[in-house]
Amino acid sequence: MLDCGMHPTATGLEAIPRLDLVDVGSIDNVVLTHAHLDHGGAVPRILKLGFRGKVITTLPTAALVGMMWRDQLSIMKREWPEHSRLWDLKEMNLVLAKHIKYVTYEEEVTLSGGARLALHDAGHILGSSFVELEIDGLRIGYTGDLGTSSNHLQYWDATPLKGVDVLFCESTYGGVERRGREALERELVDAVRSTLEGGGKVLIPAMSVGKAQEILLALKRHETKLPDAPVVLDGMAFRATRIYSQFIMYMSDSIKRALIINGQDPFDWERLLQPRTLRRRRELVEGKDPCIFVAPSGMLKGGWSQWYLAKLAPSPENAVVVCGYVDPQTPASELVSGAKEVEILDFVARGRVKVRVNCKVYHVEISRHAMHSEPCKFIATVKPETLVLLHGEKENINKLIDSIGGYAERVEVPENGSTIDLRLS
């Protein structure tokens, strides 16, 4: 099994793949490409269904996904009806203690039946991988999520998959390009600076793993352009950043050189602070001094970002900066669409509240995902016999098909529950 994720805004069985369509007990190995819940959130669930094999992943991914699972478990216990919860503490701990098999990039692993596997750096988030797999003479590639150019992660190299028989490729941003990183960081910094200089505070809701770290490094890189104000990193984003600091050797060559030569941790920043009590959070959010809050979740569906939004959104001098992809039917999507009122769950008050939006709202397309030209480059390098496109909306997939033309002899776009014959002719 290649990844086993869940939809982060759905609940119960609606949130996970159709595991009833497969004999889970017959699966020998699950390959987990990275820690985001849409790729690994349902892994503990398969223990309930008879899985007894190994979960193959990198060590940073195991560290991050353990944190993600613990947070998801707390959300299920707090917000989901008991009958709809997908797994419990026992199953989660059992996966982490007994079923995880750690591998390093480029390490060749022999699986049961003589199958061979290797993981390669996908550059999406810390520890993310794309998969090279050989089963009964059939060479298979699976991208997971591909990253884009980054100042702190290594950019992917597709050459290990050249000439595979089958390539499963993500198509998230098919047909979509973005402006260059420098322009996007300048847009982020300008929005933050103008708000702080106007006496306001800034909320940047961010996914804990990947997005929060990207935003921190962008702000740190442009520190001299910003007024002197603390950067509050809250919730799971703070814990994830500590894990990032422990695995610098999985980052870009420039980051590794800075560590080796100068002992420099890219996330060691004197402006950074974590409030540990509700009282301290209230002091920061209600005080007169300017402040930047970076808090999960990015879609404002959970976590401390909702609480900060309720406190900051009513004041016109404040701002919310939404970064990257916006999931439809979420408070973040409503904000970007210009809503003057949004409803959120205030988990401190333990109830839903309607928040009046008088603050400025910015949407900056900073993303950790490869854009259209990048999966095109990946496919053109690999030139598979069969290309299977997934992890994208129909429109994005069709635009990708239009661009990759003759790089694959056969293109498949599977539906849920369909079967594709991959046997060599």
MIFIVEX-764469 format. One record per residue: residue in one letter; x, y, z of N, C-alpha, C in turn. Coordinates in steps of 0.2 Angstrom, whole numbers, padded with zeros to 4 digits, always signed. Atoms other than C-alpha are relative to their C-alpha. Example, Ala and Ser with C-alpha at 12.3 -4.5 7.8 and 13.67 -1.06 7.14 Angstrom:
A+0004-0006+0000+0062-0022+0039+0004+0006+0000S-0004-0006-0001+0068-0005+0036-0004+0005+0003
This chain:
M+0004-0006+0000+0000+0000+0000+0004+0006+0000L-0004-0006+0000+0007+0017-0005-0004+0006+0003D+0003-0005-0004+0001+0030+0008-0007-0003+0002C+0006+0001-0003-0015+0029+0018-0003+0006+0004G+0001-0007-0003-0022+0046+0021-0008+0001+0002M+0007-0002-0002-0038+0055+0027-0001+0007-0002H+0001-0006+0002-0047+0070+0022-0001+0004+0007P-0001-0003-0007-0043+0083+0036-0006+0004+0002T+0006-0004-0002-0060+0092+0036-0006-0005+0000A+0005+0005+0000-0071+0076+0035+0000-0004+0006T+0001+0004-0006-0077+0064+0049-0002-0007-0001G+0002+0007+0000-0079+0046+0052+0003-0003-0007L-0002+0004+0006-0078+0034+0037+0001+0004-0006E+0000-0004+0006-0081+0048+0025+0007+0003-0001A-0007-0003+0000-0063+0054+0029+0005-0004-0002I-0005+0005+0002-0054+0039+0024-0001-0004-0007P+0001+0004+0007-0051+0028+0008-0005-0006+0002R+0005+0005+0000-0063+0014+0004+0004-0007+0002L-0004+0006-0002-0053+0001+0014-0004-0006+0000D+0005+0006+0001-0068-0011+0013+0001-0003-0006L-0001+0003+0007-0063-0014-0005+0006-0004-0001V-0006+0004+0001-0046-0022-0001+0000-0005+0007D-0002+0005-0005-0040-0037+0010+0006+0003+0004V-0006-0004-0004-0030-0026+0023+0004-0005+0003G-0004+0005-0004-0024-0042+0032+0005-0003-0005S-0005+0003+0004-0015-0047+0016+0006+0005-0002I-0005-0005+0001-0005-0031+0015+0007-0001+0004D-0007+0001-0003+0014-0034+0019+0003+0006+0002N-0004-0006-0002+0020-0016+0019-0005+0006-0002V+0003-0007+0002+0013+0002+0019+0006+0004-0001V-0006-0005+0001+0025+0015+0012-0003+0007+0001L+0002-0007-0002+0022+0032+0020+0005+0005-0002T-0005-0005+0004+0029+0046+0009+0001+0006+0004H-0002-0006-0005+0027+0060+0022-0006+0001+0005A+0004-0001-0006+0018+0066+0037-0007+0003+0000H+0007-0004+0000+0003+0076+0031-0005-0005+0001L+0005+0005-0001-0013+0068+0036-0004-0002-0006D+0003+0002+0006-0020+0067+0018+0004-0006-0003H-0004+0006+0003-0006+0054+0015+0001-0005+0006G-0001+0005-0005-0004+0045+0032-0005+0000+0006G+0005-0001-0005-0019+0050+0043-0004-0006+0002A+0004+0006-0002-0028+0033+0042+0005-0006+0001V-0004+0005-0001-0013+0022+0045-0001-0004+0006P+0002+0004-0006-0018+0017+0063-0006-0003-0001R+0007+0003+0001-0035+0013+0056+0001-0007-0002I-0001+0006+0004-0028-0002+0046+0001-0006+0005L-0001+0005-0005-0023-0011+0062-0006-0003+0003K+0006+0002-0002-0041-0012+0067-0003-0006-0005L+0003+0004+0005-0044-0021+0050+0005-0006-0002G-0004+0006+0001-0030-0034+0052+0007+0001-0003F-0007-0001+0002-0014-0026+0046+0005-0002+0005R-0005+0002-0005+0001-0034+0054+0007+0001-0003G-0006-0001+0003+0015-0029+0042+0004+0006+0003K-0005-0006-0002+0028-0014+0042-0003+0006-0004V+0002-0006+0003+0025+0004+0039+0007+0003-0002I-0007-0002+0002+0041+0010+0029+0000+0007-0001T-0001-0007+0001+0046+0028+0030+0007+0002+0003T-0006-0003-0003+0060+0040+0035-0001+0001+0007L+0001-0002-0007+0064+0044+0053-0003+0007+0001P+0003-0006-0002+0059+0062+0052-0008+0000-0002T+0007+0001+0001+0042+0057+0044-0003-0004+0006A+0003+0003-0005+0039+0045+0058+0000+0004+0006A+0001-0005-0005+0043+0058+0071-0006+0005-0001L+0006-0005+0001+0031+0071+0063-0006-0004+0000V+0007+0003+0001+0017+0059+0059-0002-0003+0007G+0002+0001-0007+0017+0053+0077-0003+0005+0004M+0003-0006-0003+0014+0070+0083-0007+0002-0004M+0006-0002+0004+0001+0073+0069-0006-0005+0003W+0005+0004-0003-0008+0057+0075-0003+0001+0007R+0002-0002-0007-0008+0062+0093-0005+0006+0000D+0004-0006+0000-0016+0079+0088-0007-0002-0003Q+0006+0002+0003-0029+0070+0077-0004-0004+0005L+0003+0004-0005-0033+0058+0091-0004+0005+0005S+0003-0005-0005-0037+0073+0103-0006+0003-0004I+0006-0003+0004-0048+0081+0089-0006-0005+0000M+0006+0005+0000-0058+0065+0087-0003-0001+0007K+0003+0001-0007-0060+0063+0106-0004+0006+0002R+0003-0006-0002-0065+0081+0107-0006+0002-0004E+0005-0002+0005-0076+0084+0092-0004-0005-0004W+0003+0005+0004-0081+0068+0084-0005-0004+0005P+0004+0005-0004-0096+0056+0090+0005-0006+0001E-0004+0006-0002-0088+0041+0099+0000-0005-0006H+0000+0005+0004-0094+0029+0086+0003+0001-0007S-0003-0001+0007-0086+0038+0071+0008+0001+0001R-0007+0000-0001-0068+0038+0079+0003-0005-0004L-0003+0005+0005-0056+0029+0067+0005-0004+0003W-0005+0004-0003-0043+0023+0079+0001+0003+0007D-0001-0002-0006-0038+0024+0097+0007+0000+0002L-0007-0001-0003-0022+0027+0108+0004-0006-0001K-0004+0007+0001-0018+0008+0108+0002-0001-0007E-0002+0001+0007-0018+0007+0089+0006+0004-0002M-0005-0004+0002-0008+0022+0087+0007-0001+0003N-0006+0001-0004+0005+0018+0100+0003-0007-0003L-0002+0006+0003+0006+0000+0092+0004+0001-0006V-0003-0002+0006+0010+0007+0075+0007+0003+0001L-0006-0003-0001+0024+0018+0082+0005-0004+0003A-0005+0004-0004+0032+0005+0093+0002-0006-0003K-0001+0007+0003+0030-0011+0083+0000-0001-0008H+0001+0001+0007+0026-0008+0065+0004+0005-0005I-0004-0005+0004+0037+0007+0059+0007-0003-0002K-0007+0002+0002+0053+0002+0049+0003+0007-0003Y-0003-0006+0003+0064+0017+0046+0005-0001-0005V-0005+0001+0006+0074+0019+0030+0003+0007-0001T-0003-0006+0002+0086+0032+0024-0001+0001-0008Y+0001-0001+0007+0085+0040+0007+0006-0004-0004E-0004+0004+0004+0093+0030-0007+0001-0007+0002E-0002+0007-0003+0094+0014+0004-0005-0005-0004E+0004+0005+0003+0088-0001-0005-0002-0005+0005V+0003+0004-0005+0076-0012+0005-0003-0006-0004T+0003+0006+0002+0072-0030+0001-0007-0002+0004L+0007+0001-0003+0053-0034+0004-0001-0008-0001S+0002+0007+0001+0044-0051+0005-0001-0001-0007G+0001+0002+0007+0044-0061-0011+0005+0003-0005G-0005-0003+0004+0059-0052-0017-0001+0007-0003A+0001-0007+0003+0052-0035-0021+0005+0004+0003R-0005-0004-0002+0064-0021-0019-0003+0007+0000L+0002-0007-0001+0061-0003-0013+0005+0005+0002A-0004-0006-0003+0070+0014-0011-0004+0006+0000L+0003-0007-0001+0064+0031-0005+0005+0005-0002H-0004-0006+0002+0071+0047-0013-0003+0006+0002D+0002-0007-0003+0070+0065-0007-0005+0003-0005A+0005-0003+0004+0054+0073-0013+0000+0008+0001G-0001-0007-0001+0058+0090-0006-0007+0004+0002H+0006-0003-0001+0040+0093-0001-0001+0003+0008I-0001-0002-0007+0042+0094+0018+0005-0005+0003L-0006+0004-0003+0055+0087+0030-0002-0008+0000G+0000+0008+0000+0058+0068+0027-0005-0002-0006S+0004+0003+0005+0046+0067+0012+0003-0003-0005S-0003+0005+0004+0049+0054-0001-0004-0001-0006F+0003+0003+0005+0045+0048-0018+0003-0007-0001V-0001+0007+0000+0045+0029-0021+0002-0003-0006E-0002+0005+0005+0055+0017-0032-0001-0007+0002L+0002+0006-0002+0048+0000-0032+0000-0005-0005E+0000+0005+0005+0051-0016-0041-0003-0007+0003I+0003+0006-0002+0039-0031-0040-0001-0005-0006D+0001+0005+0006+0040-0047-0051+0003+0003-0006G-0003-0003+0006+0051-0037-0063-0004+0006-0003L+0004-0007+0002+0038-0022-0064+0003+0005+0004R-0003-0005-0004+0047-0006-0060-0006+0006+0000I+0005-0005-0001+0035+0007-0052+0003+0006+0004G-0002-0006-0003+0037+0025-0047-0006+0003+0003Y+0006-0003-0003+0025+0034-0035+0003+0007+0003T-0003-0006-0002+0028+0053-0032-0002+0002+0007G+0003-0004-0006+0018+0056-0016-0001+0007-0002D+0001-0007+0002+0018+0075-0015+0007+0002-0002L-0006-0003+0002+0032+0083-0025+0001+0008+0003G-0001-0006-0003+0040+0099-0017+0002+0005-0006T-0002-0005+0005+0044+0115-0026+0007+0003+0003S-0006-0003-0002+0060+0126-0025+0000+0003+0007S+0001-0002-0007+0064+0130-0007+0007+0002+0003N-0007-0002-0002+0078+0138+0003+0003-0005+0006H-0003+0005-0005+0079+0124+0016-0001-0007-0001L+0001+0007+0002+0074+0108+0008+0003-0001-0007Q-0003+0001+0006+0083+0099-0006-0005-0001-0005Y+0004+0001+0006+0075+0099-0023+0000-0007-0003W+0000+0007+0002+0070+0083-0030+0004-0001-0007D-0003+0003+0006+0079+0073-0044-0004-0006-0002A+0004+0005+0002+0068+0062-0054+0004-0006-0004T-0003+0005+0004+0082+0052-0063+0000-0007+0003P+0000+0007-0002+0081+0037-0051-0006-0004-0003L+0006+0003+0002+0064+0033-0059+0000+0000-0008K+0000+0000+0007+0070+0035-0077-0002-0007-0003G+0002+0006+0003+0061+0022-0088-0004-0005+0004V+0004+0004-0004+0050+0015-0075-0006-0003-0005D+0006+0003+0004+0035+0004-0082-0006+0004+0002V+0006-0003-0002+0022+0013-0072+0002+0006+0005L-0002-0006-0004+0023+0031-0064-0007+0002+0003F+0006-0003-0003+0009+0036-0051+0002+0007+0002C-0002-0007-0001+0010+0055-0051-0005+0005+0002E+0004-0005-0003+0002+0069-0041-0002+0005-0005S+0001-0005+0005-0007+0082-0051-0004+0006+0003T+0003-0005-0004-0012+0094-0037-0001+0007-0003Y+0000-0007+0003-0008+0110-0046+0001+0000-0008G+0000+0001+0007-0009+0104-0064-0004+0006-0003G+0003-0006+0003-0012+0120-0075+0001+0006+0004V-0001-0006-0004-0007+0132-0061+0007+0001+0001E-0007-0003-0001+0009+0142-0060-0001+0005+0005R-0001-0005-0004+0014+0154-0047+0005+0005-0001R-0006-0004+0001+0025+0169-0046+0006-0002+0004G-0006+0002-0003+0043+0167-0040+0000+0001+0007R+0000+0000-0007+0047+0164-0022+0002+0007+0003E-0002-0007-0002+0056+0181-0020-0006+0005+0000A+0006-0004+0001+0040+0190-0026-0005-0002+0005L+0005+0002-0005+0029+0180-0014+0002+0001+0007E-0003-0001-0007+0040+0182+0001-0001+0008+0001R+0000-0007-0001+0040+0201-0003-0007+0002+0001E+0007-0002-0001+0021+0201-0004-0002-0002+0008L+0001+0002-0007+0020+0192+0013+0003+0005+0005V-0004-0005-0004+0033+0204+0021-0004+0006+0000D+0003-0006+0001+0024+0219+0014-0007+0000+0004A+0007+0000-0004+0007+0214+0022+0001+0000+0007V-0002+0000-0008+0015+0210+0039+0003+0007+0002R-0003-0006-0002+0025+0226+0039-0005+0006+0000S+0005-0006+0000+0011+0238+0034-0005-0001+0006T+0004+0001-0005+0000+0230+0047+0003+0002+0007L-0004-0001-0006+0013+0231+0061+0001+0008+0001E-0002-0007+0000+0018+0249+0056-0007+0004+0002G+0006-0004-0001-0001+0254+0057-0003-0002+0007G+0001+0001-0007-0001+0248+0076-0005-0007+0000G+0004+0006-0001-0010+0231+0072+0004-0006+0001K-0003+0007-0001-0007+0213+0075-0001-0004-0007V+0001+0005+0006-0005+0199+0061-0001-0007+0002L+0001+0007+0000-0012+0182+0061+0002-0004-0006I-0002+0004+0006-0004+0169+0049-0002-0007+0002P+0001+0007-0001-0014+0153+0050+0004-0005-0004A-0004+0004+0004-0003+0139+0045+0000-0007+0002M+0000+0007-0001-0002+0120+0043+0007-0001+0004S-0006+0001-0004+0010+0114+0057+0006-0002-0003V-0006+0003+0002+0021+0104+0047+0001+0002-0008G-0001-0002+0006+0029+0112+0032-0001+0007-0001K+0002-0007+0001+0020+0128+0030+0002+0005+0005A-0002-0004-0006+0023+0135+0047+0008+0002+0000Q-0007+0000+0000+0042+0132+0045+0002+0005-0006E-0001-0004+0006+0042+0140+0027-0001+0008+0002I+0001-0007-0002+0034+0156+0034+0005+0003+0005L-0005-0002-0005+0046+0157+0049+0006+0002-0004L-0007-0001+0003+0061+0156+0038-0001+0006-0005A+0001-0006+0004+0053+0169+0026+0001+0007+0004L+0000-0006-0004+0050+0181+0040+0007+0002+0003K-0006-0001-0002+0067+0178+0047+0005+0003-0005R-0005-0002+0005+0076+0181+0031-0001+0007-0002H+0002-0007+0001+0067+0198+0029+0000+0004+0007E+0001-0003-0006+0069+0203+0047+0001+0007+0001T-0002-0007+0000+0077+0219+0044-0005+0005-0003K+0005-0004+0003+0062+0225+0034-0006+0001+0005L+0006+0000-0005+0050+0222+0049+0001+0004+0006P+0000-0003-0006+0046+0232+0064+0002-0005+0006D-0002+0004-0005+0053+0225+0080-0006-0003+0004A+0006+0003-0003+0039+0213+0086+0001-0008+0001P-0001+0008-0001+0039+0195+0093-0004-0004-0005V+0003+0004+0004+0034+0181+0082-0003-0006+0005V+0003+0005-0004+0022+0169+0092-0001-0006-0004L+0001+0007+0004+0023+0151+0086-0004-0004+0005D+0004+0003-0005+0009+0142+0094-0002-0008-0002G+0003+0007+0001+0002+0124+0096+0005-0005-0003M-0004+0006+0003+0008+0109+0086+0006+0003-0005A-0005-0003+0005+0018+0121+0074+0007+0001+0004F-0006+0000-0003+0030+0124+0088+0004-0006+0001R-0003+0006-0001+0033+0106+0092+0003-0003-0007A-0003+0003+0007+0035+0102+0073+0006+0004-0001T-0006-0004+0001+0048+0116+0072+0006-0003+0004R-0005+0003-0004+0058+0108+0086+0002-0007-0003I-0002+0006+0004+0058+0091+0076+0004+0002-0006Y-0004-0003+0005+0064+0101+0061+0007+0001+0002S-0006-0002-0003+0078+0107+0071+0005-0006+0001Q-0004+0006-0002+0083+0089+0076+0002-0004-0006F-0002+0004+0006+0084+0083+0058+0002+0005-0006I-0003-0005+0005+0094+0097+0049+0003-0004-0006M-0004+0003+0005+0104+0084+0040-0005-0003-0006Y+0004+0002+0005+0088+0080+0030-0002+0006-0004M+0001-0006+0004+0088+0098+0023+0005+0001-0005S-0005-0002+0006+0097+0107+0009+0007+0000+0002D-0007+0000-0001+0115+0107+0007+0003+0007+0003S-0002-0007-0003+0116+0126+0011-0001+0000+0008I+0002+0000-0007+0107+0123+0028+0005-0005+0004K-0005+0004-0003+0119+0108+0032+0007+0003+0001R-0006-0004+0000+0134+0118+0028+0000+0005+0006A+0001-0005-0006+0128+0132+0040+0001-0004+0006L+0000+0004-0007+0126+0119+0054+0007-0002+0001I-0007+0003-0001+0143+0111+0051+0005+0005+0001I-0005-0005-0001+0153+0126+0049-0001+0005+0005N+0002-0006-0005+0144+0139+0060-0004-0003+0006G+0005+0002-0005+0133+0128+0071-0006+0003+0000Q+0006-0004+0001+0118+0137+0064-0006-0004-0001D+0006+0003+0001+0101+0131+0067-0005+0005-0003P+0004-0005+0004+0089+0140+0054-0006+0002+0004F+0006-0002-0004+0075+0140+0067+0002+0003+0007D-0002-0004-0006+0085+0148+0081-0001+0007-0001W+0001-0007+0002+0078+0165+0081-0002+0004+0007E+0002-0003-0006+0077+0177+0096-0007+0003+0000R+0007-0002+0000+0060+0184+0090-0005-0005+0002L+0005+0006-0001+0052+0167+0092-0002-0001+0007L+0002+0002-0007+0042+0163+0107-0006-0004+0000Q+0006+0005-0001+0029+0150+0113-0004+0002+0006P+0004-0001-0006+0015+0155+0125-0002-0006+0003R+0001+0007-0003+0013+0141+0137-0007+0000+0004T+0006+0000-0004-0003+0147+0146-0005+0005-0004L+0005-0004+0003-0019+0155+0141+0000+0007+0002R-0001-0007-0003-0015+0170+0152+0005+0003-0004R-0005-0003+0004+0000+0173+0142-0002+0002-0007R+0003-0001+0006-0009+0171+0126-0005+0007+0000R+0005-0006-0001-0022+0184+0132+0004+0007+0000E-0004-0006+0000-0008+0196+0136+0003+0002-0006L-0003-0001+0006+0000+0195+0119-0006+0003-0005V+0005-0002+0005-0017+0196+0109-0004+0006+0002E+0004-0006-0002-0025+0210+0120+0005+0006+0001G-0005-0005-0001-0009+0220+0123+0000+0005-0006K-0001-0005+0005-0005+0236+0113+0006-0001-0005D-0006+0001+0004+0011+0230+0106-0001-0004-0006P+0001+0004+0006+0012+0224+0088+0003-0007+0001C-0002+0007-0001+0014+0205+0087-0002-0004-0007I+0002+0005+0006+0014+0191+0073-0001-0007+0003F+0002+0007-0002+0005+0175+0077+0000-0005-0006V+0000+0006+0005+0009+0159+0067-0003-0006+0004A+0003+0005-0003-0003+0146+0072-0004-0005-0004P+0004+0005+0003-0012+0130+0066-0007+0001+0002S-0001+0003+0006-0023+0126+0058+0000+0005-0006G-0001-0005+0005-0020+0134+0041-0007+0002-0003M+0007-0001+0003-0039+0132+0036-0004+0003+0005L+0004-0002-0006-0045+0139+0053-0005-0004+0002K+0005+0005-0002-0054+0123+0056+0001-0003+0007G-0002+0003-0006-0045+0119+0072+0006+0004+0003G-0006-0003-0003-0031+0124+0084-0001+0007+0002W+0000-0006-0003-0026+0140+0091-0002+0006-0005S+0001-0005+0005-0028+0150+0074-0007+0002+0001Q+0007-0002+0000-0047+0150+0077-0001+0005+0006W+0000-0004-0006-0045+0157+0095+0003+0007-0002Y-0003-0007+0002-0033+0171+0088-0005+0004-0005L+0004-0004+0005-0045+0175+0074-0006+0003+0003A+0005-0003-0004-0059+0178+0086+0002+0006+0003K-0002-0006-0003-0049+0190+0095+0002+0006-0004L-0003-0005+0004-0041+0199+0081-0004+0003-0006A+0004-0002+0006-0053+0199+0066-0005+0006+0001P+0004-0005+0000-0065+0212+0073+0003+0007+0000S-0003-0006+0000-0052+0226+0074+0003+0002-0007P-0003-0002+0007-0048+0235+0057+0007+0001-0001E-0007-0001+0001-0030+0238+0061+0004-0006+0000N-0004+0006+0000-0026+0220+0062-0001-0003-0007A+0001+0003+0007-0024+0208+0047+0001-0008+0001V-0001+0008+0001-0025+0189+0043+0003-0001-0007V-0003+0001+0006-0013+0183+0030-0001-0008-0001V+0001+0007+0002-0019+0166+0022+0005-0002-0005C-0005+0002+0004-0005+0157+0014-0001-0007-0004G+0000+0006+0003-0006+0144+0000-0007-0002-0002Y+0006+0003+0001-0020+0132-0004-0005+0001+0005V+0006-0001-0004-0037+0136+0003-0005-0006-0001D+0005+0005+0000-0049+0121+0006-0007+0003+0000P+0007-0003+0001-0067+0125+0000-0004-0002+0007Q+0004+0001-0006-0080+0127+0014+0004-0001+0006T-0003-0001-0006-0068+0132+0027+0000+0007+0002P+0000-0007-0002-0067+0148+0037+0006+0004-0004A-0006-0003+0004-0050+0152+0028-0003+0002-0007S+0003-0001+0007-0060+0150+0011-0005+0006+0000E+0005-0006+0000-0074+0162+0017+0004+0006+0001L-0004-0006-0001-0061+0175+0023+0003+0002-0007V-0003-0002+0006-0052+0175+0006-0005+0002-0005S+0006-0002+0005-0069+0176-0003-0003+0007+0002G+0003-0007-0002-0073+0192+0007-0005+0000+0005A+0006+0000-0005-0085+0186+0020+0002+0005+0006K+0000-0005-0006-0089+0199+0034-0001-0003+0006E+0001+0003-0006-0093+0186+0046+0001-0008-0001V-0001+0007+0001-0087+0168+0049-0001-0003+0007E+0001+0004-0006-0091+0154+0061+0005-0004+0002I-0005+0005-0002-0078+0145+0071-0001-0003+0006L+0001+0004-0006-0076+0133+0085+0005+0003+0005D-0004-0002-0005-0069+0142+0100+0001-0006+0006F-0001+0006-0004-0061+0127+0109+0001+0002+0007V-0001-0002-0007-0057+0137+0125-0007+0001+0003A+0007-0001-0003-0075+0143+0127-0004-0006-0001R+0003+0007+0001-0080+0125+0121-0007+0002-0004G+0006-0001+0004-0093+0132+0108+0001+0004-0006R-0001-0003+0006-0096+0139+0091-0002+0007+0001V+0001-0007+0000-0095+0158+0089+0000+0003-0007K+0000-0004+0006-0098+0170+0075+0004+0006+0001V-0005-0005-0001-0084+0182+0072-0001+0005-0006R+0001-0006+0005-0086+0199+0063+0007+0001-0002V-0007-0001+0003-0072+0202+0051+0000+0007-0003N-0001-0007+0002-0067+0220+0050+0008+0001-0002C-0007+0000+0002-0048+0216+0048+0001+0000-0007K-0002+0001+0007-0038+0216+0032+0001-0007-0001V-0001+0007+0001-0037+0199+0024+0005+0000-0007Y-0005+0001+0006-0022+0194+0012+0000-0007-0001H-0001+0007+0002-0020+0179+0002+0006-0001-0004V-0006+0000+0003-0002+0175-0002+0001-0008-0003E+0000+0007+0003+0001+0159-0014+0007-0003+0002I-0006+0004-0002+0016+0152-0004-0002-0007+0001S+0002+0007+0000+0015+0134-0006+0006-0005+0000R-0005+0005+0000+0026+0118-0003-0001-0005-0006H+0002+0005+0005+0018+0109-0018+0003+0003-0007A-0003-0002+0006+0026+0108-0035-0006+0003-0005M+0005-0004+0004+0017+0119-0048+0000-0004-0007H+0001+0003+0006+0012+0114-0066+0006-0002-0004S-0006+0001+0003+0029+0115-0074+0004-0006+0003E-0005+0005-0003+0037+0104-0061-0002-0007+0000P+0002+0007+0001+0027+0088-0062+0001-0002-0008C-0001+0001+0007+0028+0090-0081+0008-0001-0001K-0007+0001+0000+0047+0091-0079+0002-0007+0003F-0001+0007-0003+0046+0075-0068-0002-0005-0005I+0003+0005+0004+0036+0066-0080+0004-0001-0007A-0004+0000+0006+0047+0071-0095+0007-0003+0001T-0006+0003-0001+0062+0065-0086-0001-0008+0001V+0001+0007-0001+0055+0048-0081-0002-0004-0006K+0002+0003+0006+0046+0044-0097-0003-0007+0001P+0003+0007-0002+0035+0030-0090-0004-0003-0006E+0004+0003+0005+0027+0017-0101-0008+0002+0001T+0006-0002-0002+0011+0020-0091+0000+0005+0005L+0000-0006-0005+0007+0036-0082-0007+0000+0003V+0006-0001-0004-0007+0036-0068+0000+0006+0004L+0000-0006-0003-0012+0053-0063-0006+0000+0006L+0004+0000-0006-0020+0056-0046+0001+0006+0005H-0001-0006-0005-0021+0068-0031-0001+0006-0003G+0001-0007+0003-0029+0082-0041-0007+0000-0002E+0007-0001+0003-0046+0089-0047+0000-0002-0007K+0001+0002+0007-0052+0083-0064+0003+0006-0005E-0002-0005+0005-0048+0100-0072+0008+0001+0000N-0007+0000-0001-0030+0100-0065+0003-0006-0004I-0003+0006+0003-0027+0082-0071+0000+0001-0008N+0001-0001+0007-0034+0087-0089+0006+0005-0003K-0005-0005+0002-0022+0102-0090+0007-0003+0000L-0007+0003+0000-0007+0091-0085+0000-0005-0006I+0000+0005+0005-0012+0078-0098+0001+0004-0007D-0002-0004+0006-0012+0092-0111+0007+0002-0001S-0007-0002+0000+0006+0096-0107+0005-0005-0001I-0005+0005+0000+0014+0080-0105+0000-0005-0006G+0001+0003+0007+0008+0073-0122+0004-0007-0001G-0003+0006+0002+0020+0060-0129+0005-0003+0005Y-0005+0002-0005+0030+0057-0113-0002-0007+0003A+0002+0007-0002+0020+0041-0109-0005-0003-0005E+0004+0003+0005+0012+0028-0120-0007-0001+0002R+0007+0001-0003-0003+0026-0109-0001+0004+0006V+0002-0004-0006-0012+0038-0097-0006-0003+0003E+0006+0002-0003-0024+0032-0084-0002+0005+0005V+0003-0005-0005-0035+0043-0073-0005-0005+0004P+0005+0005-0004-0043+0030-0060-0005+0004+0004E+0005-0002-0005-0059+0032-0051+0001-0004+0006N+0000+0004-0006-0061+0026-0033-0004-0007-0001G+0003+0007+0001-0064+0007-0033+0002-0003-0007S-0002+0003+0007-0057+0005-0051+0006-0005+0001T-0006+0004+0000-0044-0008-0055+0004+0001-0007I-0005-0001+0005-0029-0005-0067+0004-0006-0001D-0004+0006+0001-0020-0020-0075+0007+0003-0002L-0007-0003+0001-0001-0015-0074+0005-0006-0002R-0005+0005+0002+0006-0032-0080+0003+0002-0006L-0004-0001+0006+0020-0031-0093-0003-0004-0005S+0002+0004+0006+0014-0036-0110+0005-0005-0003
